[in-house]
Amino acid sequence: MAAEMTAAQLIEKHRPTLDQTLEAIRTRAYWSPHPEHPKAYGETAAPDGLAAFEALRGKRFELDQPGTDDWTGEEVSPYGPELGISYPHPDVDELLPAMRAALPVWRDAGPETRAAVCLEILARISARTHEFAQAVMHTSGQAFMMAFQAGGPHAQDRGLEAVAYAYAEQVRTPQQAPWSKPQGKRDPLELSKSFTAVPRGVALVIGCNTFPTWNGYPGLFASLATGNPVLVKPHPRAVLPLALTVKVAREVLTEAGFPADLVCLAVDKPGEGLAKTLAVRPEVRIIDYTGSTAFGDWLETHARQAQVFTEKAGVNTVVIDSTGDYKGMLSNLAFSLSLYSGQMCTTPQNLLIPRDGISTDAGPKSYDEVVSDLAGAVSSLLGDDARANALLGAIVNPQVKERIDAAVGLGEVALPSREVANPEFPGATVRTPVIVKLDGAKPDDEAAYLSECFGPVSFAVAVDSAADAVDLLRRTVRDKGAMTVGAYTTSPEVEQLVEEACLEECAQLSLNLTGGVYVNQTAAFSDFHGSGGNPAANAALCDGAFVANRFRTVEVRRPA
């Protein structure tokens, strides 16, 4: 174990990073303290990380947290191998009171110390990015480079962003303030006032299968930085990345002189449904959830004692009206549809294309030509199996494969999905995207394109005009929600229509992306992930509203 660290030492070490982060979220400029390139972590980091991951397999994952009544675990890599790791199963009647008991000393530490401890946790995680990348890859099915970047530095950026927002909201009010009210000829009324950021209580993070760290870290660090103990309940198929996170957090807390039980792990047994049990416990006062609309709605309805932050399903839409870079548009869309086999909450699903075609720098293109050319761009991008594997990763669960297979019965198939062999991992299921033609004027087609079809399935929806496309976009966002909206147009009028629709329906918009920035990627400290203003999510990652309701300010007044 490392030597103990005082609060002052931690603050001195991490205050410069905190200040840089605060400046980044103020300016929204590009910045990141976490390198994206695997070689930046040292010559031996890659083999060391792989060895550390392999050393975890087939063993118990010891945490030494209270209330362990059994061991459980059923993770199988989407690439084939069983992980064989067993995790502590909690007796919640013992674990939750222990977490609650750890709260007062953490509350009294104050916002700056809490932020510094959180930054130390993130720094320790960053140093083990290669190990975390293997854990993310073999629980989510992401290809290695995506698991490394999205599961490592990008997730760490999102955690750091949450800490900065949490700190800024807490120090908005001073901790001490003198108060003096003049009384004319009489002595003034004088009080000494103190203001304390008081955490709500135990925070529950319900993890997702596809992005366990990227989606888990914002809520985890927002709650911890605002003084709340955090109980992490991972998805049963993606426990390891969050279990490693919990272990690092507990080590840092102990070394900093705080109770390790401020961060604990809760892994359920097969079919147990522990998330529902935990969600309605009176000790649980905050819930962060990423996943299906059905369970997100259940949480919002039943977890009445808690502040619930949800990211649920949506139907992401791209309006294709016209473009000044036809080749660039096709290339950009092909990559967006293919990345991680479309298993991202930000992947475009519906491509709205006027049935009379679009104008481009390569001349007018009919609806059929646009769809055919896009299919060709995807096929070209993924024509080499090695490159396809590097972009697609593996299908995360059988339900995604079922949706791919069922999509061919929904309409005319413009691009069939094909199986890709992965020589390194023969057990992986790898599939290229499928594109299906649908007609926006046909009621029978509406049921397909107005439902989220999670995975590499996209619909090329023929519409009467750009205005008709914007109307459908508006209705889609309002009724079904959207994490992202894209549009391609050279018309200022159409651009204004799309932008106004997104402002009114509260959806994040990307216009005319033709280069190396894609609609399904967001940058921490600059881009907002979700808006919190449409049915896809009730919160944004990350803004002041995401952190401010995790604590309350309590005032104590005394005569001066």
C-alpha positions in Angstrom: 0.0 0.0 0.0 1.2 3.5 -0.8 2.0 5.9 2.0 -0.8 7.9 3.5 -1.5 11.3 1.9 -2.7 14.4 3.8 -5.5 16.5 2.4 -3.1 19.3 1.9 -0.7 17.1 -0.1 -3.5 15.9 -2.3 -4.7 19.4 -2.9 -1.2 20.7 -3.8 -0.8 17.8 -6.2 -4.1 18.1 -8.0 -5.2 21.7 -7.7 -3.5 22.7 -11.0 -5.4 20.0 -12.9 -8.7 21.1 -11.2 -8.0 24.7 -12.2 -7.3 23.7 -15.8 -10.5 21.7 -15.9 -12.5 24.6 -14.5 -11.0 26.8 -17.3 -11.8 24.2 -19.9 -15.5 23.9 -19.0 -15.7 27.7 -19.0 -14.1 28.2 -22.4 -15.3 24.9 -24.0 -12.0 24.7 -25.8 -10.3 21.3 -26.5 -8.2 20.0 -23.5 -7.5 16.6 -22.0 -4.9 15.5 -19.4 -5.3 11.9 -20.4 -3.4 10.7 -23.5 -5.3 8.9 -26.2 -2.4 7.0 -27.7 -1.5 3.6 -26.1 2.3 4.3 -26.4 2.0 7.4 -24.2 1.8 5.1 -21.2 5.3 3.6 -21.5 7.0 0.9 -23.5 5.8 -2.0 -21.3 2.4 -0.6 -20.5 0.5 -2.8 -23.1 2.0 -6.2 -22.1 1.8 -5.2 -18.4 -1.9 -4.3 -18.8 -2.7 -7.5 -20.5 -0.8 -9.5 -17.9 -2.7 -7.7 -15.1 -6.0 -8.4 -16.8 -5.1 -12.1 -17.3 -4.1 -12.4 -13.7 -7.6 -11.4 -12.6 -9.3 -14.2 -14.6 -10.5 -17.4 -12.8 -10.2 -15.9 -9.3 -12.1 -14.1 -6.6 -12.1 -10.3 -6.8 -11.4 -9.4 -3.2 -12.7 -6.1 -1.9 -12.9 -6.5 1.9 -16.1 -4.6 2.1 -18.8 -5.2 4.7 -21.8 -7.5 4.2 -20.4 -10.0 1.8 -22.7 -13.1 2.1 -21.7 -15.0 -1.1 -19.7 -14.8 -4.3 -21.1 -14.4 -7.8 -20.1 -13.7 -11.4 -21.0 -14.8 -14.9 -19.0 -12.7 -17.3 -18.3 -14.1 -20.7 -16.3 -12.0 -23.2 -18.2 -11.1 -26.4 -15.0 -12.4 -28.0 -15.6 -15.8 -26.6 -13.6 -16.6 -23.4 -15.2 -16.9 -20.0 -13.6 -14.5 -17.5 -14.3 -16.8 -14.6 -14.1 -14.0 -12.0 -16.3 -14.1 -8.9 -17.3 -11.0 -7.0 -18.6 -10.3 -3.5 -22.4 -10.5 -3.3 -23.8 -8.0 -0.8 -26.1 -8.3 2.2 -27.6 -4.9 1.7 -28.9 -4.7 5.2 -25.3 -4.7 6.4 -23.6 -2.9 3.5 -25.9 0.2 3.2 -25.7 1.2 6.9 -21.9 0.9 6.8 -21.9 3.2 3.8 -24.2 5.7 5.5 -22.0 5.7 8.5 -19.0 6.8 6.4 -20.8 9.9 5.2 -20.2 12.5 8.0 -16.4 12.5 7.8 -16.5 12.8 4.0 -19.1 15.6 4.2 -16.9 17.5 6.7 -13.8 17.2 4.5 -15.1 19.9 2.2 -15.4 20.4 -1.6 -11.7 21.0 -2.3 -10.4 17.9 -0.4 -13.1 15.7 -1.9 -12.2 17.0 -5.4 -8.5 16.2 -4.8 -9.3 12.7 -3.6 -11.4 12.1 -6.7 -8.6 13.4 -8.9 -6.2 11.0 -7.2 -8.6 8.1 -7.9 -8.7 9.2 -11.6 -4.9 9.5 -11.8 -4.5 5.9 -10.4 -7.0 4.6 -13.0 -5.2 6.5 -15.8 -1.9 4.8 -14.9 -3.7 1.5 -15.4 -5.4 2.4 -18.6 -4.1 -0.6 -20.5 -5.5 -3.0 -17.9 -8.9 -1.1 -17.9 -8.9 -1.3 -21.7 -8.7 -5.1 -21.6 -11.5 -5.2 -19.1 -13.7 -3.0 -21.1 -12.9 -4.8 -24.4 -13.8 -8.2 -22.9 -17.0 -7.1 -21.2 -18.4 -4.7 -23.8 -17.2 -6.2 -27.1 -15.6 -2.9 -28.1 -12.5 -3.3 -30.4 -9.3 -2.8 -28.5 -8.5 0.8 -29.7 -12.1 1.9 -28.9 -12.0 0.2 -25.5 -8.7 1.9 -24.8 -9.8 5.4 -25.7 -13.5 5.4 -24.8 -13.1 3.1 -21.8 -9.9 4.8 -20.7 -9.0 8.5 -21.3 -12.4 9.6 -22.6 -14.1 8.0 -19.6 -11.6 9.6 -17.3 -12.2 12.9 -18.9 -15.9 12.6 -18.2 -15.2 11.7 -14.6 -12.9 14.7 -14.2 -15.5 16.9 -15.9 -18.1 15.9 -13.3 -15.7 16.6 -10.4 -15.1 20.1 -11.8 -18.8 20.9 -12.2 -19.4 19.5 -8.7 -16.7 21.6 -7.2 -17.8 24.8 -8.9 -21.4 24.3 -7.7 -20.4 23.7 -4.1 -18.0 26.7 -3.8 -20.6 29.0 -5.4 -21.6 29.7 -1.8 -18.8 30.7 0.7 -18.3 28.4 3.7 -18.2 31.3 6.1 -19.7 34.8 5.9 -20.0 37.7 8.4 -23.4 39.5 8.4 -24.0 43.0 9.7 -27.3 44.9 9.4 -27.2 48.6 10.4 -29.7 49.8 13.0 -29.3 53.5 12.9 -28.2 54.8 16.3 -28.4 51.4 17.8 -25.7 48.8 17.5 -25.8 46.8 14.2 -27.3 43.3 14.2 -24.3 41.0 13.6 -24.2 37.3 12.9 -21.6 34.8 11.9 -23.0 32.4 9.2 -21.6 29.1 8.0 -22.7 27.2 4.9 -22.1 23.5 4.4 -22.7 21.4 1.3 -24.7 18.5 2.7 -24.8 15.3 0.6 -28.2 13.6 0.0 -27.1 10.1 1.0 -26.0 6.9 -0.6 -25.8 7.2 -4.4 -26.5 4.2 -6.6 -24.8 3.9 -10.0 -26.5 1.3 -12.2 -23.9 0.4 -14.9 -24.5 -0.5 -18.6 -23.1 -3.3 -20.7 -21.7 -1.3 -23.6 -19.9 1.6 -21.9 -19.4 0.7 -18.3 -16.8 3.3 -17.5 -17.7 6.1 -20.0 -21.3 6.1 -18.8 -20.6 5.1 -15.2 -17.9 7.7 -14.3 -20.0 10.9 -14.6 -22.5 9.9 -12.0 -20.0 8.1 -9.8 -17.6 11.1 -9.5 -20.4 13.7 -9.4 -21.9 12.0 -6.4 -18.6 11.3 -4.6 -17.3 14.8 -5.1 -20.5 16.2 -3.6 -20.0 14.1 -0.5 -22.2 11.1 -1.2 -21.1 7.5 -0.6 -21.4 5.6 -3.9 -22.7 2.1 -4.4 -21.8 0.7 -7.9 -24.2 -1.9 -9.3 -22.6 -3.0 -12.6 -24.4 -4.7 -15.5 -24.0 -8.5 -14.9 -22.1 -8.9 -18.2 -19.8 -5.9 -17.5 -18.7 -6.0 -13.9 -14.9 -6.0 -14.1 -14.2 -2.4 -15.3 -16.3 -1.0 -12.5 -15.1 -3.5 -10.0 -11.5 -2.3 -10.7 -12.7 1.3 -10.3 -14.2 0.5 -6.9 -11.0 -1.2 -5.8 -8.9 1.8 -6.8 -11.3 4.2 -5.1 -11.2 2.2 -1.9 -7.4 2.1 -1.8 -7.2 5.9 -2.4 -9.8 6.7 0.2 -8.0 4.6 2.8 -4.6 6.1 2.1 -6.2 9.6 2.4 -7.6 8.8 5.8 -11.2 8.3 4.8 -13.5 5.2 5.2 -13.1 2.9 2.2 -16.8 2.1 2.5 -17.6 5.4 0.8 -17.3 3.4 -2.4 -18.7 -0.1 -2.6 -19.6 -2.7 -5.2 -22.9 -4.6 -5.5 -23.0 -7.5 -7.9 -26.2 -9.5 -8.3 -26.7 -13.2 -8.8 -28.2 -14.4 -12.1 -31.8 -13.4 -12.3 -31.7 -11.7 -8.9 -32.6 -8.2 -10.1 -30.7 -6.5 -7.3 -31.0 -3.1 -9.0 -34.7 -3.0 -8.2 -34.1 -3.9 -4.6 -31.5 -1.3 -4.1 -33.3 1.5 -6.0 -36.1 1.7 -3.5 -34.0 1.4 -0.3 -34.5 4.4 1.9 -30.7 4.9 2.2 -30.4 5.4 -1.5 -31.0 9.0 -2.3 -29.4 9.4 -5.8 -29.6 7.0 -8.8 -27.6 7.2 -12.0 -28.8 4.8 -14.7 -28.0 4.1 -18.4 -30.0 1.5 -20.2 -33.4 0.6 -21.5 -36.4 3.0 -21.5 -38.5 0.4 -19.7 -36.3 0.2 -16.6 -35.5 3.9 -16.7 -39.2 4.6 -16.6 -39.6 2.1 -13.7 -36.9 3.9 -11.7 -38.4 7.3 -12.3 -41.8 6.0 -11.2 -40.8 3.9 -8.2 -37.6 5.3 -6.7 -39.5 8.2 -5.2 -37.1 8.7 -2.4 -34.2 9.3 -4.8 -33.0 11.9 -7.3 -33.0 9.9 -10.5 -30.7 10.6 -13.5 -31.4 8.5 -16.5 -30.1 8.0 -20.0 -32.5 5.8 -21.9 -33.3 4.9 -25.5 -33.8 7.4 -28.4 -34.1 7.4 -32.1 -31.2 9.4 -33.6 -31.9 11.1 -36.9 -29.9 12.6 -39.7 -31.5 15.0 -42.2 -29.9 14.7 -45.7 -31.0 17.7 -47.8 -27.9 18.7 -49.8 -24.1 18.8 -49.4 -21.1 20.5 -50.7 -18.9 17.5 -50.1 -20.7 14.3 -51.2 -17.8 12.0 -50.8 -16.9 13.4 -47.4 -20.6 13.1 -46.3 -20.8 9.4 -47.3 -17.4 8.6 -45.7 -18.4 10.3 -42.4 -21.8 8.6 -42.3 -20.3 5.2 -43.1 -17.9 5.5 -40.2 -20.7 6.7 -37.9 -22.9 3.7 -38.8 -20.1 1.2 -38.4 -18.3 2.3 -35.2 -18.7 -0.4 -32.5 -21.3 -2.1 -34.7 -23.7 0.8 -34.1 -24.0 -0.2 -30.4 -23.8 3.4 -29.2 -26.6 5.5 -27.8 -25.4 8.2 -30.3 -25.3 6.1 -33.5 -27.6 7.5 -36.3 -30.6 5.3 -37.0 -32.9 7.2 -39.3 -31.5 8.9 -42.5 -34.2 11.2 -43.8 -33.7 11.7 -47.6 -36.1 13.6 -50.0 -37.6 11.1 -52.4 -36.8 13.5 -55.3 -33.1 13.4 -54.4 -30.5 15.9 -53.2 -28.1 18.4 -54.7 -24.4 17.8 -54.3 -21.0 19.0 -55.5 -21.0 15.9 -57.6 -24.3 16.8 -59.3 -27.9 15.9 -58.4 -28.3 12.5 -56.7 -31.6 10.6 -56.5 -32.8 9.0 -53.3 -31.8 5.6 -54.7 -28.4 6.8 -55.6 -27.7 8.3 -52.2 -28.7 5.1 -50.5 -26.7 3.0 -52.9 -23.7 5.2 -52.6 -23.9 5.1 -48.8 -24.1 1.3 -48.9 -21.1 1.3 -51.1 -19.2 3.6 -48.7 -19.9 1.2 -45.8 -18.9 -1.8 -47.9 -15.7 -0.1 -48.9 -14.9 0.9 -45.3 -15.4 -2.6 -44.0 -14.2 -4.5 -47.1 -11.0 -5.6 -45.4 -11.7 -8.0 -42.5 -8.9 -6.7 -40.4 -10.1 -3.1 -40.6 -13.7 -4.3 -40.1 -12.7 -6.0 -36.9 -10.9 -3.0 -35.7 -13.9 -0.8 -36.2 -16.8 -3.1 -35.5 -15.7 -4.9 -32.3 -18.1 -7.7 -31.4 -21.8 -8.0 -31.0 -22.4 -7.4 -27.3 -25.4 -9.8 -26.8 -27.7 -12.1 -28.7 -30.6 -9.6 -28.8 -28.5 -7.3 -31.1 -27.9 -10.1 -33.5 -31.6 -10.9 -33.5 -32.4 -7.3 -34.4 -29.9 -7.4 -37.3 -31.5 -10.6 -38.6 -35.1 -9.3 -38.2 -34.3 -6.0 -40.0 -34.3 -7.6 -43.4 -38.0 -8.3 -43.1 -38.8 -4.6 -42.5 -38.3 -3.3 -46.0 -36.1 -3.4 -49.1 -32.5 -4.1 -48.0 -30.0 -1.7 -49.5 -27.1 -3.1 -47.7 -27.2 -6.6 -46.2 -25.2 -7.4 -43.1 -22.4 -9.9 -43.5 -20.5 -12.0 -40.9 -16.8 -11.1 -40.4 -14.4 -13.7 -39.1 -12.0 -12.7 -36.3 -8.9 -14.9 -36.4 -7.7 -13.8 -33.0 -11.1 -14.5 -31.3 -13.0 -17.2 -33.3 -15.8 -17.1 -30.8 -16.7 -13.5 -31.5 -19.9 -12.5 -33.4 -19.0 -9.7 -35.8 -21.5 -8.3 -38.2 -21.4 -5.3 -40.6 -24.3 -2.8 -40.7 -27.6 -3.4 -42.5 -29.4 -0.5 -44.2 -33.1 -0.8 -45.0 -35.1 1.4 -47.3 -38.4 2.7 -45.8 -41.1 5.2 -46.9 -42.0 8.0 -44.5 -45.4 8.2 -46.2 -46.3 4.6 -45.4 -47.9 4.1 -41.9 -46.8 0.4 -42.0 -43.1 1.6 -42.1 -43.5 4.1 -39.2 -43.5 1.4 -36.5 -40.0 0.4 -37.6 -38.3 3.7 -37.9 -40.0 5.3 -34.9 -38.6 2.5 -32.6 -35.0 2.3 -31.4 -33.3 -0.6 -33.1 -30.1 -0.8 -31.1 -27.2 -2.1 -33.1 -25.9 -1.8 -36.6 -29.3 -1.2 -38.2 -30.2 2.0 -40.1 -33.2 3.1 -42.1 -33.0 5.2 -45.2 -36.4 6.9 -44.9 -37.8 8.6 -48.1 -39.6 11.9 -47.3 -41.4 14.4 -49.5 -39.1 17.3 -48.9 -36.6 18.9 -46.5 -39.5 20.6 -44.7 -41.2 17.2 -44.4 -37.9 15.8 -43.0 -37.7 18.5 -40.4 -41.3 17.8 -39.3 -40.5 14.1 -38.9 -37.3 15.0 -37.1 -39.2 17.2 -34.7 -41.9 14.5 -34.0 -39.3 11.9 -33.5 -37.3 13.9 -30.9 -40.5 15.0 -29.1 -42.1 11.5 -28.9 -39.1 9.1 -28.9 -36.1 11.3 -27.8 -32.7 11.6 -29.4 -29.2 11.7 -28.0 -27.9 13.1 -31.3 -29.2 14.8 -34.5 -27.3 15.3 -37.7 -28.0 17.3 -40.8 -26.4 17.9 -44.2 -27.5 21.0 -46.1 -26.1 23.8 -48.2 -29.4 25.8 -47.7 -29.4 28.5 -45.0 -33.2 28.2 -44.8 -33.1 24.4 -44.2 -30.2 24.8 -41.7 -32.4 27.3 -39.8 -35.3 25.0 -39.8 -33.3 22.1 -38.4 -31.6 24.3 -35.8 -34.9 25.7 -34.7 -36.4 22.2 -34.4 -33.5 21.1 -32.2 -33.7 24.2 -30.0 -37.4 23.7 -29.5 -37.2 20.0 -28.9 -33.9 20.2 -27.0 -31.6 17.9 -29.0 -27.9 18.2 -29.6 -27.2 19.0 -33.3 -24.2 18.4 -35.6 -24.2 20.1 -39.0 -22.4 19.1 -42.2 -19.8 16.8 -40.6 -17.5 15.5 -43.4 -14.1 15.1 -41.8 -12.7 13.4 -38.7 -15.4 14.4 -36.2 -18.5 12.2 -36.1 -22.0 12.7 -34.9 -21.8 9.8 -32.4 -18.7 11.1 -30.6 -18.6 13.9 -28.0 -15.6 15.6 -26.3 -15.6 16.1 -22.6 -15.2 19.6 -21.3 -16.7 20.9 -24.6 -19.6 18.9 -25.9 -22.7 18.0 -23.9 -23.8 14.4 -24.1 -27.6 14.4 -24.2 -29.6 17.4 -23.2 -31.9 16.3 -20.5 -34.7 18.0 -22.4 -36.2 15.1 -24.5 -37.3 11.5 -23.7 -33.9 10.0 -24.4 -32.4 11.3 -21.2 -33.4 13.5 -18.2 -29.9 14.7 -17.7 -26.9 16.0 -19.7 -23.3 14.9 -19.3 -22.2 17.2 -17.9 -23.7 20.5 -16.8 -24.5 22.3 -13.5 -27.9 20.6 -13.3 -26.2 17.2 -13.3 -24.4 17.9 -10.1 -26.3 20.7 -8.2 -29.1 18.5 -6.9 -26.7 15.9 -5.4 -26.3 18.1 -2.3 -28.1 20.8 -0.3 -26.7 23.8 1.5 -27.3 23.9 5.2 -26.8 27.2 7.1 -25.9 27.7 10.7 -26.2 31.2 12.2 -24.6 32.4 15.4 -24.3 35.8 17.1 -21.0 37.4 16.0 
